[in-house]
Amino acid sequence: MRTVIAGGHGQIALRLERLLAARGERPAGIIRRPEQAQDLVDAGAEPLLLDLEAATAPQLARLLTGADAVVFAAGAGPGSGAARKNTVDRDAAVLLADAAELAGVRRYVMVSTMAADAGAHHPDEVFEAYLRAKGAADDTVRSRTALDWTVLRPGRLTDGPGTGLVRLAPSVDRGTVDRADVAAVLAALLHAPGTAGLTLELVAGNATVEEAVAVAAGHDG
């Protein structure tokens, strides 16, 4: 299985690439700086060089040729202003949807965030822009009938080693989740077609990743 990950040098993406490579799959990550390439190679992924803020849908679609799935894990990141929340967190996610449609790639897994909402209000102007950008991107992707999409909305991200125990449902209480566990859930979702059409929130919990994804997909595994 070939999975192309937008934001391929991100913390969640690198973890996901290692997981996919370890199970014999063919991950590829889109990066915008050549010096990031070796980190992807070390993770077992193919680096694909493209600036998502400057690319066109046909340019990106060419990188998706032969892919079985795409994952949007890009983000403007901390320290970026409101404008880049729109160009990366919103527009690049929509660009990936456009390119996936052009390339005939149906499976699209979105890494979003809890409380994402195109009409969100927050005292912090930049964080409000982030929530609105993520919400608008989610809305656009969920409107695409040509895509088998799943939107994953993790809680506050932490950098522990991961516990392998999560809570995954359309709505969960606010909480935290290790990036390692987010990556593990993403890897499982890619092989869970029953989760297509679902928006799922994710925090640390008591179910194994496999159990949680199986329940979300509508069966007990």
C-alpha positions as CSV (number, residue, x, y, z in Angstrom):
1,M,0.0,0.0,0.0
2,R,1.4,3.4,-1.0
3,T,0.3,6.3,1.3
4,V,1.3,9.9,0.6
5,I,1.5,12.1,3.6
6,A,1.3,15.9,3.3
7,G,3.5,17.5,5.9
8,G,5.8,14.5,5.7
9,H,8.4,16.0,8.1
10,G,6.0,16.7,10.9
11,Q,6.2,14.9,14.2
12,I,3.1,12.8,13.7
13,A,4.0,12.2,10.0
14,L,7.5,10.8,10.8
15,R,6.0,8.5,13.4
16,L,3.4,7.3,10.9
17,E,6.0,6.8,8.2
18,R,8.0,4.5,10.6
19,L,4.9,2.5,11.4
20,L,3.9,2.0,7.8
21,A,7.4,1.1,6.7
22,A,7.7,-1.4,9.5
23,R,4.7,-3.3,8.3
24,G,6.1,-3.4,4.8
25,E,4.1,-0.6,3.2
26,R,5.4,2.2,1.0
27,P,4.9,5.6,2.7
28,A,5.9,8.8,1.0
29,G,6.0,12.2,2.5
30,I,5.7,15.6,0.9
31,I,8.3,18.1,2.2
32,R,9.2,21.6,1.1
33,R,12.9,21.7,2.1
34,P,15.5,19.4,0.6
35,E,17.4,19.1,3.8
36,Q,14.4,17.3,5.4
37,A,14.7,14.4,2.9
38,Q,17.2,12.3,4.9
39,D,14.9,12.2,7.9
40,L,12.2,10.7,5.8
41,V,14.6,8.2,4.3
42,D,15.7,7.2,7.8
43,A,12.0,6.7,8.7
44,G,11.6,4.4,5.7
45,A,9.6,6.9,3.6
46,E,10.1,8.3,0.1
47,P,10.6,12.1,0.2
48,L,8.6,14.1,-2.3
49,L,9.7,17.7,-2.7
50,L,6.8,20.2,-3.2
51,D,5.8,23.5,-1.6
52,L,2.1,23.1,-0.8
53,E,1.6,26.8,-0.5
54,A,2.8,27.4,-4.1
55,A,1.8,24.2,-5.9
56,T,-1.2,23.7,-8.2
57,A,-3.5,20.7,-7.9
58,P,-2.2,19.1,-11.2
59,Q,1.4,19.4,-9.8
60,L,0.4,17.7,-6.6
61,A,-1.7,15.1,-8.4
62,R,1.4,13.9,-10.3
63,L,3.0,13.0,-6.9
64,L,-0.1,11.0,-6.0
65,T,0.0,8.8,-9.1
66,G,-0.3,5.2,-7.9
67,A,-1.1,6.1,-4.3
68,D,-3.8,4.1,-2.4
69,A,-4.4,6.8,0.2
70,V,-3.4,10.3,1.3
71,V,-3.0,11.7,4.8
72,F,-3.1,15.4,5.5
73,A,-0.7,16.0,8.4
74,A,0.6,19.4,7.4
75,G,0.4,22.5,9.6
76,A,1.7,26.0,9.8
77,G,3.0,25.2,13.3
78,P,3.6,27.2,16.4
79,G,4.9,30.7,15.9
80,S,3.1,31.2,12.6
81,G,0.6,33.9,12.1
82,A,-3.1,33.8,11.2
83,A,-2.4,34.1,7.4
84,R,-0.4,30.8,7.3
85,K,-3.2,29.1,9.2
86,N,-5.2,29.7,6.1
87,T,-2.6,28.9,3.5
88,V,-1.4,25.7,5.2
89,D,-4.0,24.4,7.6
90,R,-6.9,25.2,5.3
91,D,-5.8,25.8,1.7
92,A,-3.2,23.0,1.5
93,A,-5.8,20.5,2.9
94,V,-8.2,21.5,0.1
95,L,-5.4,21.4,-2.5
96,L,-4.7,17.8,-1.4
97,A,-8.4,16.9,-1.8
98,D,-8.4,18.5,-5.3
99,A,-5.2,16.6,-6.2
100,A,-6.5,13.3,-4.8
101,E,-9.6,13.6,-7.0
102,L,-7.5,14.4,-10.1
103,A,-5.3,11.4,-9.4
104,G,-8.2,9.1,-8.6
105,V,-7.1,8.5,-5.0
106,R,-10.3,8.0,-2.9
107,R,-9.0,7.4,0.6
108,Y,-8.2,10.7,2.4
109,V,-7.5,10.8,6.1
110,M,-7.4,14.3,7.7
111,V,-5.5,15.2,10.8
112,S,-7.6,17.9,12.3
113,T,-8.1,19.0,15.9
114,M,-10.8,19.0,18.6
115,A,-12.9,22.1,18.5
116,A,-12.2,22.8,14.8
117,D,-15.0,25.0,13.5
118,A,-15.2,27.4,10.6
119,G,-17.1,29.7,12.9
120,A,-15.0,29.3,16.0
121,H,-14.4,32.1,18.5
122,H,-11.4,32.2,20.8
123,P,-9.8,35.1,22.8
124,D,-6.5,34.4,21.0
125,E,-6.7,35.7,17.5
126,V,-4.2,33.3,16.0
127,F,-5.7,30.3,17.7
128,E,-9.1,31.3,16.5
129,A,-7.7,31.5,13.0
130,Y,-6.3,28.0,13.4
131,L,-9.6,26.5,14.6
132,R,-11.4,28.3,11.8
133,A,-8.9,27.1,9.2
134,K,-9.1,23.5,10.4
135,G,-12.9,23.6,10.5
136,A,-13.2,25.1,7.0
137,A,-10.8,22.4,5.7
138,D,-12.8,19.7,7.4
139,D,-16.0,21.0,5.9
140,T,-14.6,21.1,2.4
141,V,-13.1,17.6,2.6
142,R,-16.3,16.2,4.0
143,S,-18.3,17.6,1.1
144,R,-16.3,15.6,-1.5
145,T,-18.3,12.7,-2.6
146,A,-15.4,11.4,-4.7
147,L,-13.3,10.9,-1.5
148,D,-13.6,8.2,1.1
149,W,-12.6,10.6,3.9
150,T,-12.1,10.2,7.6
151,V,-11.5,13.3,9.8
152,L,-9.4,12.6,12.9
153,R,-9.6,15.2,15.7
154,P,-7.0,14.6,18.4
155,G,-7.1,16.4,21.7
156,R,-4.1,18.3,23.0
157,L,-0.9,16.7,21.7
158,T,1.8,15.4,24.0
159,D,5.2,13.9,23.3
160,G,5.2,10.8,25.4
161,P,6.1,7.4,24.0
162,G,2.5,6.4,23.5
163,T,0.5,4.0,25.6
164,G,-1.4,2.3,22.8
165,L,-4.6,3.0,24.7
166,V,-7.1,5.5,23.4
167,R,-10.6,6.7,23.3
168,L,-11.9,7.2,19.8
169,A,-15.5,8.3,19.1
170,P,-17.5,11.0,17.3
171,S,-17.5,13.0,20.5
172,V,-15.3,12.5,23.6
173,D,-14.4,14.7,26.6
174,R,-11.5,17.0,26.2
175,G,-8.1,15.5,27.0
176,T,-4.6,14.8,25.8
177,V,-3.1,12.2,23.5
178,D,0.5,11.3,22.6
179,R,1.6,12.0,19.1
180,A,2.7,8.3,18.9
181,D,-0.8,7.2,19.6
182,V,-2.2,9.6,17.0
183,A,0.2,8.0,14.4
184,A,-0.9,4.5,15.5
185,V,-4.6,5.4,15.0
186,L,-3.8,6.9,11.6
187,A,-2.1,3.7,10.6
188,A,-5.1,1.7,11.7
189,L,-7.6,4.0,10.0
190,L,-5.9,3.5,6.7
191,H,-6.9,-0.1,6.8
192,A,-10.4,0.5,8.2
193,P,-12.6,1.4,5.2
194,G,-15.6,1.3,7.6
195,T,-14.4,4.6,9.1
196,A,-14.9,6.4,5.8
197,G,-17.4,9.2,6.2
198,L,-16.7,9.6,9.9
199,T,-15.4,12.5,12.0
200,L,-13.7,11.0,15.1
201,E,-12.3,12.7,18.2
202,L,-9.3,11.1,19.9
203,V,-7.8,11.2,23.4
204,A,-6.0,8.9,25.7
205,G,-8.2,6.1,27.0
206,N,-8.6,2.5,27.9
207,A,-9.1,0.7,24.6
208,T,-6.3,-0.5,22.4
209,V,-5.9,1.2,19.1
210,E,-7.1,-1.9,17.2
211,E,-10.2,-2.2,19.4
212,A,-11.0,1.5,19.2
213,V,-10.8,1.6,15.4
214,A,-12.7,-1.6,15.0
215,V,-15.6,-0.2,17.1
216,A,-15.5,3.1,15.2
217,A,-15.7,1.1,11.9
218,G,-18.8,-0.7,13.2
219,H,-17.6,-4.1,14.1
220,D,-15.9,-5.7,17.1
221,G,-12.8,-7.0,15.2
